[in-house]
């Protein structure tokens, strides 16, 4: 049956093979939702029980997704193509949600606030994006607000840097890249607070908000996640690794990213150019105020950083033969 049964809660996850898409599938299925998973190819691992795969483009989803209450936009182009593809993909997803009469749910990020952002980001903090990616994010949310006056119900849940569930994040590609050799790398100063979002927790927040019967036509919410300085994050990684018997016999070595070298090579390495644009995120302290989310959805489960990092290490295969990794992706 393509449409939902009366009273059945159902969701369509766009980009189900991505990191957030995988976490969303798991969270919605665990909460008893009927889940449709859109992906361009078969997933690398088995889908959760009860999840139905729709391996087709967005233009062909309206009929099989009829009756869903929410559309989760987890499509995420590769970093070097993000500026060209992100907004067109989001517009297609908005069109689909509007056609289905479903709540459109977007995982937002802090790019919107720019390099002059204050230390605590609230839902009404002025958005002063000063990068290409940040301006695209602002435009995306502005279009959602405009469409909310034309019948689309939209929710943005903003979060910090993703980690957990899949590969391609700053944590696994940069911080943990040399873990097997006893080295941890942090991209910025070790005393600056930085916002992180453990994806299983963020996905559960999406489930809680999707289940709310009433929301304003356009709603912004912030997911606090974990706010950690570089020193706190590395210490937590070391503790998590030690709990898995991964601590090096001679102790940990710590390093930093060669930003100066990356600037020199940026004209020749597109990925470095894209990463450099967001380098300020590691220098500018920031945290997310989640009081509006808590007011709407109530207290949400939160995995402590040490437990989240231990689970992330296990999911990444540390302690067992590793697999090839992809470069960090845009959020």
Protein Blocks (a to p, Z undefined) as FASTA:
>chain_A
ZZdcehiacdddehklbmklmmmmmmmmmnopacddddfbdcfbdcdehiacddddfklm
mmmmgoiabdcdfbccdfklmmmmmmmmmmmmmmmmmmnopacdddddfklnojmbcfbd
cfklccddfbfklmmmmmmmmmmmmmmmnopacddddddddeeeiihifklmmmmmmmmn
opacdfbdfkbccddddfklmmmmmmmmmmpmbdcfbdcdddfkjaddfklmmmmmmmmm
mmnopacfkopadddddfklmmmmmmmmmklmmmmmmmmmmmmgcdddfklmmmmnopad
dddfklmmmmmmmmnopoiacddddddddZZ
